[in-house]
């Protein structure tokens, strides 16, 4: 990937432009002034014990209520009428955007970015009345997207909510810096599993399985849940099942859901070696209870391997080194966020990363660790607007 045009703009954090108006997978906002998920769920008539996933309509019901509450913090007499969404995937982010607009009857425009080759270009896709996806192959096209909004007579002001996806959008921009996020996650699984099972674990088989099953083809089976993926690769690496046999059954239609494998392993749980048996029983119980983040040890380790890759290089580090070894802040997202906030829009950060992988536990807090959105790291990208001040 060429780094021409990118620059290192120094240390910053998501907190600089989002504050604590951030929510992770558990849908309980970080800002203590805002209601927690159970209260939000009851308010919109949902089960407070089941947290919906990002692509579900119920997720949009909760998020819309949360955005309205956030708007009332500093503009109590203002109702949200429009939505801007900035993300990196047409499927997940595009669906979340369309659902929010549908449920709350908002006009909406969404920027879906990814750094790809070829000349800068954007494609527009209608996903409903007054709802458009703006698919761009450069993050720097956020500048043109702002102009596009103006041409659509779509004001970005106090009646506009701006939702910014965090993972591979504001941090680790897709196509530019997202591989470092993947490396942190893979390293977390590796360290977790080796710590539990030691030399009895085949790391090469594990990594082959991880790279294979992490492909889009298998997302319907894993539901793109990294906890499920890590568990599958764990039992493959321990020889409980083979990767080839699993793939054959998935493609043949015999296996349609992750839970089928979990049940199959549970029937032979008594024969599993000690460490694996204990881990399986814990994950099995959590999945049966509806916990979307059942592999807790892995996710806590993911927090540590993620923050270890944030802001650790020298202040004058080369852009190529930053993009290879750090999870960097996307400068173009940072700048457009400042611009839109200066116009009065509500800015809110959204992440589907589990809270366990995003927030330090009590012991780490005492050592000075901070949530992902407050952790400083280098901002890298193209300057598209002058920052205020």
N, C-alpha and C positions, 0 to 999 in steps of 0.2 A: 504493500500500500504506500502510495506517495504521501509525503508529509508536507509538500509544497503548499504554502499559504497558511499552515498552522503555526501557532506560536504558543509559548508557555506564558500564561498571564498571571502566574503566581498562585499562592495558596488561597483557597476560599472554601466554602461549604454550601450545601443546600439551604442551611439555616439562614444564610445571608439574604435570600430572597423569599424563602417560605416560612421562616420562623419555625414554630412548632405545629403549623397547620399541615400535618402529615399523618397519614394512616397507613399501617402495614396490614398484613393479611387478616389479623383478628378484628379489623374494623373498629378498633377502639382508638380514637385520636390521641396523639401525644399531648396536645394542648389541654391542660386540666380544666379549662373553662367549658369544654365541649362534652356532651353526654357520651357515655360509654355505649358499646354495641347493644347490650341487653335493653337499655332504655330506648335506643333508636329503633330496635327491632319491634318492640311493643308499640311504639308510636305509629309504625306503618303496618301493624297487624301481622308480624312474622314471629316465628318461633325463636325466642331469645337463646335457645341452646344449640341452634344450628347456624353456623356462619356460612353464608352463600359464597360461591366462587365468582370470580370477576366477570365471567361471561353470562351469568344468570340475571334474569330480570329482577330478582329479589335483591341482588347486589346493587343494582341501580336504584331501587327503592330506598335502601339504606343510605347510599352515598348521596343521593339527592337531598334527603332530609338533613344529612350532615353538612352539606354545602350551604343549605338555607340557614342552619344554626351558625355556621362560621360567618356568613354574611352579616348576621344580626349582631355580631360582636362589636363591629365598628360602624355599621350602618343599619340600625334597628328598624328603620322605616323603609328599607329597600328590599324589593323582591327580585330574585334572579329571573331573568327572561331569556338569556342567551348562554350558550356553552362553547368555550374553546377547549379543545383537547389536544395535547401534544404527546405522542407516543411513538412506538417503533414497530408495531406489528399490526397488519391490516386485520388479522383474524381476532386476536384477543382485545387489543385496544380499540379497533374499529367496532367490535361488537359491544364493548362496554360503553363507548361513546353513543352508538345508536340507541342502546337501551336507555341510557340516561335521558336522551332527547325524547324518546317515545313515552317513557313513564311520566316525565315532568312537563311534557308539551313545550319544550324549549327549542328555539332555533339553534342550530349548531354547525360549527365548522371544526374539522379535525386535521391536524398536521401529523402525518405518519412518515417519519424520516428513517433513512438508512444510507450510509455512505457507500456508494457504488460507482463503478466506472462509467465512462462515457461523458458527454457534455451534460451540464446541469439541466434537469428537466423535471416537470411535475405532471402527474396525471390526476384528473378529478373523477371521483366516483360518487354517484348519488346513492345514498342508503336510506332515503325516505324524504318526505316533503320538508324542504328547508333544512336538509342535513346532508353535508358533503364531506367526503374524505379527500384530502389534498395529499397525494402520494408523491414524495420527493426523494431524489437520489443524492441530495446533499443536505446536511444540517444547516449550511449557510443559507439555504432557501427559506429559512424562517423569515428573513428580511422580505422576500417577495411574497410570502404568505401573509404578512402583515398588510402589504399593499392589496393583496387579493381580498382580504377582509373588507378593506375600505371600498373596493370596487363593487363588492356585494351589498353595500349599504348595511354593513354589519358592524356597528360601533362596539368597541371594546372599552367599556366604562364600568361604573358601579353596578349596573344591572347585568354584568357579565361575569360568570365564573370561569376561571382558567384552571383546568385540571392538568397537572404535569406528571406523567409517568416517571418514576425514578429509575428503575433498573433498565439499563441499556438505552436510556433516553437522556435524562439529566446526568446520570453517572454511567460511564462505560458505554459511550454512544455506539449503537449498532453499526457495524461495518467499519468502525474506526478503532474502538477500544474494548469491545464486548468480550473478546477472547480472554482478557484478564479476569473478568468476572467468572467465566467458565473455569479458568484455571484455579481460582480460589475455591470454587465449589468442589471441583474434583479433588483438590488437595485435602479439603475438609473430610470428604468421604474416605480417602486413603488413610489419613491419620486416625480417624475414628475406628475404622475397621482393623487396622494394624494394632491399635491400642487394645482392642477387645480380643483379637484372635491370634495376634503375633505371627509366627512363622508358618502356622498351619494354613494360612491364607495365600492363594495364588493371585498376586497383584496383577500379573500380565493378563490373565483371564478376566479379572475384574475390569481392567481398563478397556480391553477389547469389547466386553459386554456393555460398558457404559457408553462408549462412543457409538456402538451399533444401536442400542435401544433408545438413545437420546435423539434419534432422527424423527422427523415429522411423521413418517409412516407408522410409528408405534405410539404416537400421542393418544389416539383413541383408546388404546389398551392401558397406558400408564396415566391417562388424563393429564399428561405433561406435569405430573407431580414428582418432584425430585426426591421426595422421601420414598415413594414407591420404587422409583428407578434405582435408588441406592440399595434398597432391600433386595430387589431382584438381582442386581449385580453381586451383592454379598452372597446370596445362596448359590449363585452360579459359580462364584469364585471358590466356594467351599465344596463344590462338587455335588450339591444336593440335586440340582437339575443341570442340564446342559443348555448352552446358548442355542445351538442348532435345533434341538428338540423344541425349545420354547418358541423360537421363530416359526418353525414349521407348524406348530399348533395354532399360533396366532394367525398366520396367513391362511391356514386351512379352516379357520372359523371355530375350532374346538375350544379355544380360549378367547373369550370376549372381554373379560374384565380382570383387573389385577387381583381382586378378591378371590377369584377361583384358584390362583396359585397359592395365595395365603392359606386358604382352606386345605389345599393339597399338602402343603408343608406341615400344617398343624396336625394332620392325621398321623404324621410320623415324628411329631415333636419330641417324643420320648427317646428317640434314637439320635437326636442332634447332639453334637458335643456341647459341653457345659456353657461356654460363653455364647455360642450361637443360639442354644436353646433358650437361655434367659432373655437374650435380645429379641428373639422371635416372639416369645410369649408377651413381652411388653408391647411390641409393635402390633401384634394381633389384637390385644385388648383395646388398644387405642383406636385402631381402625374400626373395630366393632362398636366402639362408643361414638364414632363419627368425628374423631379428631383428624383434620386434614393435614396435620403435621405430626405424624406418629413417631418419626425417627428423631427423637429429641437430642440425643447425643451428637448426632451428625449436624443438626442445625445450630446447636451452641458452638460447635467447632467451626462451622461456616462463618459465624460472626467473627471469630478470631482470625481466620485466614483472610477474610475480606478486609477488615480494618488494617491488617498487616500490610496490605497492598495499597493503602491510601496515604499519600503525602509523605512517604518515607525517603524519597530521593532528594538530592540537593536542590537548592533554590534555582540554580542555573543549569539544571539537567537538560540535556538535549530532548527535543520533542519526540524523536524516535524512541529514546529510552523510556520516557514517560508513558508513551502509548503501549509499549511492550511490557513494562514492569509495574505500572501503577494503574489503579482504577481512577480515571481522571474525571473531573467535572467538565461537562460539555459547555464550552464558552458561549456558543450561539444560543443555547437554551437559557443560560444565565442572563445574557444581555436582553433577550426578548422578554424575559420575565420581569426584569427591571422596568422596561419600557411600559409593559401592560399594567404593572402595578402603579406606575406614575400616573396612569390615566384613570385610576380608581378601581380597576378590576380586582376581584377576589382571586388570590392565588392559593392553590391547594395541591399538595403532593400526595401521590397515590402509589403504593407499592404492593405487589402480590407476594413479596418475599415474607416468609413467616416472621413474626415478632422475635422468635428465638434466634433467628439469624440476623436480626437488625438492631437489637437492643442488648446492652451488656447485662449480665446477671449481677446480683448484689456484690459479689466478691470483686468482679472486674470494675464495677462502679467505684469501689473504694480505692482502686488503683488508678483512677482517673480516666477510664474508658468512657466514651460517649456513644449515643445512638449514631447509626450510620449517617443520618442527615445532619448531624452536628460535627462529624469528624472531618477535619480539614484535609484537603487534597489539592493537587495542582489543577488549575483550569487550563484546558487546551482546546484550541480551535481557531476559527477565523473571527476577527473583530468585525461585526456587522453594524453595530451602533456604538457611539461613545457612551460609556457608563456615566451615570449622574455623578456630579461632584468632581 
